[in-house]
């Protein structure tokens, strides 16, 4: 430790340059990681926030909620198996609405839930959903950024139905669109009106896109066997099947992996060049009795000190960025993700120093002293 810290203090400019580069790379890694987590949450926040463990979908819907269609009888059968208190119908529809006071159009996702059930979201402002309040909805607070307020009337562009904003919820979105929650009566009215526009006959009972289930894994097979033409999937599978979710996360993860690899290579090159410049000094230290393990620990400790110091500065910078970032930019960097990312960065930094460690181990004391004398 003495040798590592003494050398850093002696060559301040050299190690400051390396630390600066590591800070920039670490900031970029943390920012892209936070952006990936934020986009993942924004893409599927409403589904992730649900207490469901599984979803029952129509067979051949490819795990997509918007492609599935189930009827009331299937919901009642599912309730008999897992308990009616552990099953909730869920309607999902992506549509476009306009505030009645202007002509702007807003893409939203309609989510039909039972107001008294466990799928109903917690409100942050206004009044909760109720079966007695027809034509009233809850909306995500992101809509307040475009002028939507309590009492604003939203007009559905497809059916012409009008809903009054009764309250706001937080962090509720689907496929990067704000969520609008409505009760089952309004969901049925929407289906009737849509069917009338399309010239189709409407049913007396609503159909749903999915049945949200809270159950242990042993009941999944019972559900699958009892409900024909359906499939029971985990919540994580429903999230992954949201259009663009896997592709978006795959691209960002590839960027993060490449940033880790690049940081390891940059660090490896810097320390390898420094090690080459100090070959003679290492040889003299070996001739004086310094063990190879001691010199290797010195190099590894230098990398560890620089990487940890750079990460501390990077975390502070990223947290500062997070404060000044606009609320519309999805960015999340929780403690667990932050800890895993920092640990991975330290590991990759130490891996990048292996070239220098290998070079130190191969230094021959007599050869190094001979070249110094020459």
The 8 nearest C-alpha neighbors of each residue, nearest first, counted from 0:
[[1, 3, 2, 297, 4, 300, 296, 5],
 [2, 0, 4, 3, 5, 297, 6, 300],
 [1, 3, 5, 0, 4, 6, 297, 294],
 [4, 2, 297, 0, 6, 5, 1, 301],
 [3, 5, 7, 6, 1, 2, 0, 8],
 [6, 4, 2, 8, 7, 3, 1, 9],
 [5, 7, 9, 3, 8, 4, 10, 2],
 [8, 6, 4, 10, 9, 5, 11, 14],
 [9, 7, 5, 6, 11, 10, 4, 14],
 [8, 10, 6, 7, 11, 5, 4, 12],
 [11, 9, 7, 13, 8, 12, 6, 14],
 [10, 12, 14, 8, 13, 15, 9, 7],
 [11, 13, 15, 14, 10, 16, 17, 9],
 [14, 12, 16, 15, 11, 10, 17, 7],
 [13, 15, 17, 16, 11, 12, 18, 7],
 [16, 14, 18, 12, 17, 13, 11, 19],
 [17, 15, 19, 14, 13, 18, 12, 20],
 [16, 18, 14, 20, 15, 19, 21, 13],
 [19, 17, 21, 15, 20, 16, 305, 309],
 [20, 18, 22, 16, 21, 17, 15, 23],
 [19, 21, 23, 17, 22, 18, 24, 16],
 [20, 22, 18, 24, 19, 23, 25, 309],
 [23, 21, 309, 19, 25, 20, 24, 313],
 [24, 22, 26, 20, 21, 25, 27, 19],
 [23, 25, 21, 27, 26, 22, 28, 20],
 [24, 26, 28, 22, 27, 23, 21, 313],
 [27, 25, 313, 23, 29, 24, 28, 30],
 [26, 28, 30, 24, 25, 29, 31, 23],
 [29, 27, 25, 31, 26, 30, 32, 255],
 [30, 28, 32, 26, 27, 31, 33, 25],
 [29, 31, 33, 27, 32, 28, 26, 34],
 [30, 32, 34, 28, 33, 29, 35, 27],
 [33, 31, 29, 35, 30, 34, 28, 36],
 [34, 32, 332, 331, 30, 36, 330, 31],
 [33, 35, 330, 31, 37, 32, 36, 38],
 [36, 34, 32, 38, 33, 37, 251, 31],
 [37, 35, 39, 33, 34, 38, 331, 40],
 [36, 38, 330, 331, 329, 34, 40, 39],
 [37, 39, 41, 35, 40, 36, 329, 42],
 [40, 38, 36, 42, 37, 41, 35, 43],
 [39, 41, 44, 37, 42, 43, 38, 36],
 [42, 40, 38, 44, 39, 43, 175, 172],
 [41, 43, 174, 175, 39, 173, 40, 38],
 [42, 44, 173, 40, 46, 41, 45, 47],
 [45, 43, 40, 47, 172, 41, 171, 46],
 [44, 46, 171, 48, 172, 47, 43, 173],
 [47, 45, 49, 48, 43, 44, 238, 173],
 [46, 48, 44, 49, 45, 43, 238, 234],
 [49, 47, 45, 46, 44, 50, 171, 120],
 [50, 48, 46, 51, 47, 118, 45, 117],
 [49, 51, 48, 52, 118, 213, 117, 47],
 [52, 50, 213, 212, 49, 211, 53, 234],
 [51, 53, 213, 234, 212, 233, 214, 50],
 [54, 52, 233, 234, 212, 232, 51, 211],
 [55, 53, 211, 232, 210, 231, 212, 56],
 [54, 56, 231, 210, 209, 230, 232, 211],
 [57, 55, 209, 230, 229, 67, 54, 58],
 [56, 58, 229, 67, 60, 68, 230, 228],
 [57, 59, 229, 228, 230, 60, 56, 61],
 [58, 60, 61, 57, 62, 229, 230, 67],
 [59, 61, 66, 62, 67, 58, 63, 57],
 [62, 60, 59, 63, 240, 58, 66, 67],
 [63, 61, 60, 237, 240, 64, 236, 56],
 [64, 62, 61, 240, 66, 65, 60, 241],
 [63, 65, 67, 66, 208, 209, 62, 91],
 [64, 66, 63, 67, 91, 208, 92, 93],
 [67, 65, 60, 64, 63, 68, 208, 61],
 [66, 68, 57, 208, 60, 64, 56, 65],
 [67, 69, 208, 207, 57, 206, 66, 209],
 [70, 68, 207, 206, 208, 57, 209, 73],
 [69, 71, 206, 72, 73, 207, 74, 205],
 [70, 72, 74, 73, 75, 206, 204, 205],
 [71, 73, 75, 74, 70, 76, 69, 77],
 [74, 72, 76, 75, 71, 70, 77, 69],
 [73, 75, 71, 77, 72, 76, 78, 210],
 [74, 76, 78, 72, 73, 77, 71, 79],
 [77, 75, 73, 79, 78, 74, 72, 80],
 [76, 78, 74, 80, 75, 79, 73, 81],
 [77, 79, 83, 82, 75, 76, 80, 81],
 [80, 78, 76, 82, 77, 81, 83, 75],
 [79, 81, 77, 78, 82, 76, 222, 221],
 [82, 80, 78, 79, 85, 77, 214, 83],
 [83, 81, 78, 85, 84, 79, 80, 86],
 [82, 84, 78, 85, 86, 79, 81, 75],
 [83, 85, 82, 86, 78, 87, 81, 116],
 [86, 84, 213, 82, 83, 212, 81, 87],
 [87, 85, 212, 83, 78, 211, 84, 210],
 [86, 88, 211, 210, 89, 212, 85, 116],
 [89, 87, 210, 211, 209, 207, 112, 74],
 [90, 88, 209, 112, 111, 210, 207, 208],
 [89, 91, 111, 207, 208, 110, 209, 92],
 [92, 90, 110, 109, 65, 208, 111, 89],
 [91, 93, 109, 108, 94, 65, 90, 110],
 [94, 92, 108, 107, 109, 91, 95, 106],
 [93, 95, 107, 106, 108, 92, 96, 109],
 [96, 94, 106, 105, 156, 107, 155, 104],
 [97, 95, 155, 154, 105, 156, 104, 153],
 [96, 98, 104, 154, 153, 103, 105, 99],
 [97, 99, 153, 100, 152, 101, 154, 151],
 [98, 100, 152, 101, 153, 97, 154, 102],
 [101, 99, 98, 102, 152, 151, 97, 103],
 [102, 100, 99, 103, 98, 97, 104, 146],
 [101, 103, 97, 104, 98, 100, 99, 96],
 [104, 102, 97, 101, 105, 98, 96, 100],
 [105, 103, 97, 96, 95, 102, 106, 98],
 [104, 106, 96, 95, 97, 107, 103, 94],
 [105, 107, 95, 94, 176, 96, 104, 108],
 [108, 106, 176, 177, 94, 178, 95, 93],
 [109, 107, 93, 178, 92, 179, 94, 176],
 [108, 110, 179, 92, 91, 180, 178, 93],
 [111, 109, 180, 91, 90, 179, 181, 112],
 [110, 112, 90, 181, 182, 89, 180, 183],
 [113, 111, 89, 182, 114, 119, 118, 183],
 [112, 114, 116, 115, 182, 183, 119, 118],
 [115, 113, 128, 119, 129, 116, 112, 182],
 [116, 114, 113, 119, 117, 129, 128, 118],
 [117, 115, 113, 118, 114, 119, 87, 112],
 [116, 118, 119, 115, 50, 87, 120, 113],
 [119, 117, 116, 49, 112, 120, 113, 50],
 [118, 120, 117, 114, 116, 112, 113, 121],
 [121, 119, 118, 122, 168, 117, 180, 49],
 [120, 122, 168, 123, 119, 127, 169, 167],
 [121, 123, 168, 124, 167, 120, 127, 166],
 [122, 124, 168, 167, 121, 169, 125, 166],
 [125, 123, 167, 166, 122, 126, 168, 149],
 [124, 126, 166, 165, 167, 127, 149, 123],
 [125, 127, 166, 165, 128, 124, 122, 167],
 [128, 126, 122, 129, 166, 125, 165, 137],
 [129, 127, 114, 136, 182, 126, 137, 130],
 [128, 130, 131, 132, 114, 127, 182, 115],
 [129, 131, 132, 182, 114, 133, 128, 184],
 [130, 132, 129, 133, 128, 184, 182, 134],
 [133, 131, 129, 130, 135, 134, 128, 182],
 [132, 134, 135, 131, 185, 130, 184, 182],
 [133, 135, 162, 163, 185, 132, 136, 161],
 [136, 134, 163, 162, 165, 133, 164, 132],
 [137, 135, 181, 164, 165, 180, 163, 162],
 [136, 138, 166, 180, 167, 179, 165, 164],
 [139, 137, 179, 167, 178, 168, 140, 180],
 [138, 140, 168, 141, 167, 178, 177, 169],
 [139, 141, 142, 143, 167, 169, 168, 138],
 [142, 140, 143, 139, 144, 177, 327, 145],
 [143, 141, 140, 144, 145, 147, 139, 146],
 [142, 144, 147, 146, 141, 145, 140, 148],
 [143, 145, 142, 146, 141, 147, 140, 327],
 [146, 144, 143, 142, 147, 141, 105, 103],
 [145, 147, 143, 144, 148, 142, 98, 151],
 [148, 146, 143, 142, 145, 151, 149, 144],
 [149, 147, 151, 150, 143, 146, 164, 142],
 [150, 148, 164, 151, 165, 166, 125, 147],
 [149, 151, 164, 163, 148, 152, 165, 147],
 [152, 150, 148, 164, 149, 163, 147, 153],
 [151, 153, 163, 162, 99, 98, 164, 150],
 [154, 152, 98, 162, 97, 161, 96, 99],
 [153, 155, 161, 97, 96, 160, 159, 156],
 [154, 156, 96, 159, 160, 157, 158, 95],
 [155, 157, 96, 159, 95, 158, 154, 97],
 [158, 156, 155, 159, 94, 193, 95, 160],
 [159, 157, 160, 193, 155, 156, 192, 189],
 [158, 160, 155, 156, 154, 157, 161, 192],
 [161, 159, 155, 158, 154, 162, 189, 192],
 [160, 162, 154, 153, 152, 155, 159, 163],
 [163, 161, 134, 153, 135, 152, 136, 164],
 [162, 164, 152, 135, 150, 151, 165, 134],
 [163, 165, 150, 136, 149, 151, 166, 135],
 [164, 166, 136, 135, 137, 126, 149, 125],
 [167, 165, 125, 137, 126, 124, 164, 149],
 [166, 168, 138, 124, 137, 140, 139, 123],
 [169, 167, 122, 139, 123, 140, 138, 121],
 [168, 170, 139, 171, 140, 123, 167, 122],
 [171, 169, 44, 172, 139, 168, 45, 41],
 [172, 170, 45, 44, 178, 169, 139, 177],
 [171, 173, 177, 178, 44, 45, 176, 41],
 [172, 174, 43, 42, 176, 175, 45, 108],
 [173, 175, 42, 176, 43, 241, 172, 242],
 [176, 174, 42, 173, 41, 172, 177, 43],
 [175, 177, 107, 173, 172, 174, 108, 106],
 [178, 176, 172, 107, 139, 108, 171, 173],
 [177, 179, 172, 108, 171, 139, 107, 138],
 [178, 180, 138, 109, 137, 108, 110, 136],
 [181, 179, 110, 137, 136, 111, 109, 138],
 [182, 180, 136, 111, 185, 110, 112, 179],
 [183, 181, 111, 185, 112, 184, 113, 114],
 [182, 184, 186, 185, 111, 187, 113, 112],
 [185, 183, 187, 186, 182, 188, 133, 130],
 [184, 186, 188, 187, 183, 182, 189, 134],
 [187, 185, 183, 189, 184, 188, 111, 182],
 [186, 188, 205, 190, 184, 189, 185, 183],
 [189, 187, 185, 191, 186, 190, 192, 184],
 [188, 190, 186, 192, 187, 191, 193, 185],
 [189, 191, 193, 187, 188, 192, 194, 186],
 [192, 190, 188, 194, 189, 193, 201, 187],
 [191, 193, 195, 189, 194, 190, 158, 188],
 [194, 192, 190, 196, 195, 191, 158, 189],
 [193, 195, 199, 197, 191, 196, 192, 201],
 [194, 196, 198, 192, 193, 197, 199, 191],
 [197, 195, 193, 194, 198, 192, 158, 199],
 [196, 198, 194, 195, 199, 193, 192, 200],
 [197, 199, 195, 196, 194, 200, 193, 201],
 [200, 198, 194, 197, 195, 201, 196, 193],
 [199, 201, 194, 202, 198, 195, 191, 197],
 [200, 202, 191, 194, 199, 203, 190, 195],
 [201, 203, 204, 200, 205, 191, 206, 190],
 [204, 202, 201, 205, 187, 191, 206, 200],
 [203, 205, 202, 206, 71, 187, 70, 201],
 [206, 204, 187, 207, 203, 202, 70, 71],
 [205, 207, 70, 69, 68, 71, 204, 208],
 [206, 208, 90, 69, 68, 209, 89, 70],
 [207, 209, 68, 67, 90, 64, 69, 89],
 [210, 208, 56, 89, 55, 207, 88, 54],
 [209, 211, 88, 55, 54, 87, 89, 212],
 [210, 212, 54, 87, 51, 86, 88, 53],
 [211, 213, 86, 53, 51, 54, 85, 52],
 [214, 212, 51, 85, 52, 53, 86, 211],
 [215, 213, 212, 81, 218, 216, 52, 85],
 [214, 216, 217, 218, 213, 219, 52, 81],
 [215, 217, 219, 218, 214, 220, 53, 52],
 [216, 218, 215, 219, 220, 221, 214, 222],
 [219, 217, 221, 216, 220, 215, 222, 214],
 [218, 220, 222, 216, 221, 217, 223, 231],
 [221, 219, 223, 222, 218, 224, 217, 216],
 [222, 220, 218, 224, 219, 223, 225, 80],
 [221, 223, 219, 225, 220, 224, 226, 218],
 [222, 224, 220, 221, 226, 225, 230, 219],
 [225, 223, 221, 222, 226, 220, 227, 219],
 [224, 226, 222, 223, 221, 227, 76, 77],
 [227, 225, 223, 224, 222, 229, 228, 73],
 [226, 228, 229, 225, 224, 223, 230, 58],
 [227, 229, 58, 57, 226, 230, 59, 223],
 [230, 228, 58, 57, 227, 56, 226, 55],
 [229, 231, 58, 56, 55, 223, 57, 232],
 [230, 232, 55, 54, 223, 56, 53, 219],
 [233, 231, 54, 53, 236, 230, 55, 234],
 [234, 232, 53, 236, 235, 52, 54, 237],
 [233, 235, 237, 53, 236, 52, 238, 54],
 [234, 236, 238, 233, 237, 239, 47, 232],
 [237, 235, 239, 233, 238, 234, 240, 232],
 [236, 238, 234, 240, 235, 239, 62, 63],
 [237, 239, 235, 236, 240, 241, 43, 234],
 [240, 238, 236, 237, 241, 245, 244, 235],
 [241, 239, 237, 238, 63, 62, 242, 236],
 [240, 242, 244, 239, 238, 63, 243, 174],
 [243, 241, 244, 240, 174, 245, 63, 239],
 [242, 244, 246, 245, 247, 241, 174, 240],
 [245, 243, 247, 246, 241, 242, 239, 248],
 [246, 244, 248, 247, 249, 243, 239, 240],
 [247, 245, 249, 243, 244, 248, 250, 242],
 [248, 246, 244, 250, 249, 245, 243, 251],
 [247, 249, 251, 245, 250, 246, 252, 244],
 [248, 250, 246, 252, 247, 251, 245, 253],
 [251, 249, 253, 247, 248, 252, 246, 254],
 [250, 252, 254, 248, 253, 249, 35, 255],
 [253, 251, 255, 249, 254, 250, 248, 256],
 [252, 254, 256, 250, 251, 255, 249, 257],
 [253, 255, 251, 257, 252, 256, 258, 250],
 [254, 256, 252, 258, 253, 257, 28, 251],
 [257, 255, 259, 253, 258, 254, 252, 260],
 [256, 258, 260, 254, 259, 255, 261, 253],
 [259, 257, 261, 255, 256, 260, 262, 254],
 [260, 258, 256, 262, 257, 261, 263, 255],
 [259, 261, 257, 263, 258, 262, 264, 256],
 [262, 260, 258, 264, 263, 259, 257, 265],
 [263, 261, 265, 259, 260, 264, 258, 266],
 [262, 264, 351, 260, 348, 266, 261, 347],
 [263, 265, 267, 261, 266, 262, 351, 268],
 [266, 264, 262, 268, 267, 263, 261, 269],
 [265, 267, 269, 263, 264, 268, 351, 262],
 [266, 268, 351, 264, 352, 270, 265, 269],
 [269, 267, 271, 265, 266, 270, 264, 272],
 [270, 268, 266, 272, 271, 267, 273, 265],
 [269, 271, 273, 267, 272, 268, 274, 355],
 [270, 272, 355, 274, 268, 273, 269, 267],
 [273, 271, 275, 274, 269, 270, 268, 276],
 [272, 274, 270, 276, 271, 275, 269, 277],
 [275, 273, 271, 277, 276, 272, 270, 355],
 [276, 274, 272, 278, 277, 273, 271, 358],
 [275, 277, 273, 274, 278, 272, 279, 280],
 [278, 276, 274, 280, 275, 279, 281, 273],
 [279, 277, 281, 275, 280, 276, 274, 282],
 [278, 280, 367, 282, 281, 277, 371, 283],
 [279, 281, 283, 277, 282, 278, 284, 367],
 [280, 282, 284, 278, 279, 283, 277, 285],
 [283, 281, 364, 279, 367, 285, 280, 284],
 [284, 282, 286, 280, 285, 281, 287, 279],
 [283, 285, 287, 281, 289, 286, 282, 280],
 [286, 284, 289, 282, 288, 287, 283, 364],
 [285, 287, 283, 288, 284, 364, 282, 289],
 [288, 286, 284, 285, 289, 283, 282, 364],
 [289, 287, 285, 286, 290, 284, 283, 291],
 [290, 288, 285, 284, 287, 291, 293, 286],
 [289, 291, 293, 292, 288, 285, 294, 284],
 [290, 292, 294, 293, 360, 295, 289, 285],
 [291, 293, 295, 290, 294, 296, 360, 289],
 [292, 294, 296, 290, 291, 295, 297, 289],
 [295, 293, 297, 291, 296, 292, 298, 290],
 [296, 294, 292, 298, 297, 293, 356, 291],
 [297, 295, 299, 293, 294, 298, 300, 292],
 [296, 298, 294, 3, 300, 295, 299, 0],
 [299, 297, 301, 295, 300, 296, 294, 302],
 [298, 300, 296, 302, 301, 297, 303, 295],
 [301, 299, 303, 297, 302, 298, 296, 304],
 [302, 300, 298, 304, 303, 299, 3, 305],
 [303, 301, 299, 305, 300, 304, 306, 349],
 [302, 304, 300, 306, 301, 305, 307, 299],
 [303, 305, 301, 307, 302, 306, 308, 300],
 [306, 304, 308, 302, 303, 307, 18, 309],
 [305, 307, 309, 303, 308, 304, 302, 345],
 [308, 306, 310, 309, 304, 305, 303, 311],
 [309, 307, 305, 311, 310, 306, 304, 312],
 [310, 308, 22, 306, 312, 307, 311, 305],
 [311, 309, 313, 307, 312, 308, 314, 306],
 [310, 312, 308, 314, 313, 309, 307, 315],
 [311, 313, 315, 309, 310, 314, 316, 308],
 [314, 312, 310, 26, 316, 315, 311, 22],
 [315, 313, 317, 311, 316, 312, 310, 318],
 [314, 316, 318, 312, 313, 317, 319, 311],
 [317, 315, 319, 313, 314, 318, 320, 312],
 [316, 318, 320, 314, 319, 315, 313, 321],
 [319, 317, 321, 315, 320, 316, 314, 322],
 [318, 320, 316, 322, 317, 321, 315, 323],
 [321, 319, 317, 323, 318, 322, 324, 316],
 [320, 322, 318, 324, 319, 323, 317, 330],
 [323, 321, 319, 320, 324, 318, 325, 317],
 [322, 324, 320, 321, 325, 319, 326, 318],
 [323, 325, 321, 322, 320, 326, 328, 327],
 [326, 324, 327, 328, 323, 322, 321, 329],
 [325, 327, 328, 324, 329, 330, 141, 323],
 [326, 328, 325, 329, 141, 324, 144, 330],
 [329, 327, 326, 325, 330, 324, 37, 34],
 [330, 328, 37, 38, 327, 34, 41, 331],
 [331, 329, 37, 34, 33, 328, 36, 332],
 [332, 330, 37, 33, 36, 333, 34, 329],
 [331, 333, 33, 337, 336, 334, 330, 36],
 [332, 334, 336, 335, 337, 331, 33, 338],
 [333, 335, 337, 336, 338, 332, 339, 331],
 [336, 334, 338, 337, 333, 339, 332, 340],
 [337, 335, 339, 333, 338, 334, 340, 332],
 [336, 338, 334, 340, 335, 339, 333, 332],
 [339, 337, 335, 341, 340, 336, 334, 342],
 [338, 340, 342, 336, 341, 337, 343, 335],
 [341, 339, 343, 337, 338, 342, 336, 344],
 [342, 340, 344, 338, 343, 339, 337, 345],
 [341, 343, 339, 345, 344, 340, 338, 346],
 [344, 342, 346, 340, 341, 345, 339, 347],
 [343, 345, 341, 347, 342, 346, 348, 340],
 [346, 344, 348, 342, 343, 347, 306, 349],
 [347, 345, 343, 349, 348, 344, 350, 342],
 [346, 348, 350, 344, 349, 263, 345, 343],
 [349, 347, 345, 351, 263, 350, 346, 344],
 [350, 348, 352, 346, 351, 347, 345, 302],
 [349, 351, 347, 348, 352, 353, 346, 263],
 [350, 352, 267, 263, 348, 349, 353, 266],
 [351, 353, 349, 267, 355, 350, 354, 356],
 [354, 352, 356, 355, 350, 351, 357, 349],
 [355, 353, 357, 356, 352, 358, 271, 267],
 [354, 356, 271, 358, 352, 353, 357, 274],
 [355, 357, 353, 359, 358, 354, 295, 360],
 [356, 358, 354, 360, 355, 359, 353, 361],
 [357, 359, 355, 361, 356, 360, 354, 362],
 [360, 358, 356, 362, 361, 357, 355, 295],
 [359, 361, 357, 358, 362, 291, 356, 295],
 [362, 360, 358, 359, 363, 357, 356, 291],
 [363, 361, 359, 360, 364, 282, 358, 278],
 [362, 364, 366, 365, 367, 282, 361, 285],
 [363, 365, 282, 367, 286, 366, 285, 368],
 [366, 364, 368, 367, 363, 369, 282, 286],
 [365, 367, 369, 363, 364, 368, 370, 282],
 [368, 366, 279, 282, 364, 370, 369, 365],
 [367, 369, 371, 365, 370, 366, 364, 372],
 [370, 368, 366, 372, 371, 367, 365, 373],
 [369, 371, 373, 367, 372, 368, 366, 279],
 [372, 370, 368, 369, 373, 279, 367, 366],
 [371, 373, 369, 370, 368, 367, 279, 366],
 [372, 370, 371, 369, 368, 367, 366, 279]]
